[in-house]
Amino acid sequence: MSLFSPTTVGDVDVRNRVSLAPMTRLRASADGVPGHLIATYYAQRAGIGLLVTEGVFPSAESRAYPGQPGIVTDAQAAGWAKVADAVHAEGGAVFMQLILQDREGVVTGVGAGAGASGE
Ligand SMILES: Cc1cc2nc3c(=O)[nH]c(=O)nc-3n(C[C@H](O)[C@H](O)[C@H](O)COP(=O)(O)O)c2cc1C
């Protein structure tokens, strides 16, 4: 076994034992849809065995930053499907990080819950 030998994570085949840590990039559209910039970013890094995406908001309330992508609407899900297709086309594997930053969204004024707590 070496760093570059194949492995599996759950039922996902991974071509080596290197991972990309989740890193917020803030490249989504205003409505949180991941577009070609994000697909290109991850596809370019598909040689890393397992990519973990930037933190993705799973509810409108948990959005924390402008430019953060979500997985709430059909358009966002379709955008991520294209990201995954682009990574798979390069032989990579990708997991999505879901991140709940409700309170941070309130502080930055971006999340749908902003203002709800009086902050
Ligand atoms: C620009 C930037 C964005 C980041 N975004 C996320 C993120 O979305 N989710 C997360 O869990 N960690 C995020 N991190 C933390 C990195 O994943 C972390 O720095 C990396 O795992 C290395 O760990 P270390 O900083 O303890 O050495 C981010 C780090 C940087 C530098």
The ligand as an ORCA input file, in Angstrom:
! r2SCAN-3c Opt
* xyz 0 1
  C      -9.898     29.615      2.026
  C     -10.328     28.501      2.950
  C     -11.636     28.076      2.925
  C     -12.066     27.025      3.752
  N     -13.351     26.568      3.688
  C     -13.737     25.501      4.450
  C     -15.031     24.923      4.302
  O     -15.850     25.350      3.467
  N     -15.337     23.884      5.107
  C     -14.464     23.380      6.046
  O     -14.810     22.440      6.764
  N     -13.212     23.877      6.150
  C     -12.840     24.923      5.384
  N     -11.557     25.407      5.470
  C     -10.636     24.753      6.379
  C      -9.716     23.844      5.610
  O     -10.422     22.701      5.190
  C      -8.552     23.522      6.524
  O      -7.778     24.659      6.573
  C      -7.788     22.343      6.041
  O      -8.559     21.186      6.331
  C      -6.407     22.235      6.660
  O      -6.541     22.087      8.027
  P      -5.661     22.997      9.004
  O      -6.021     24.429      8.687
  O      -6.078     22.604     10.387
  O      -4.233     22.658      8.695
  C     -11.144     26.421      4.649
  C      -9.809     26.881      4.658
  C      -9.415     27.882      3.830
  C      -7.964     28.322      3.846
*
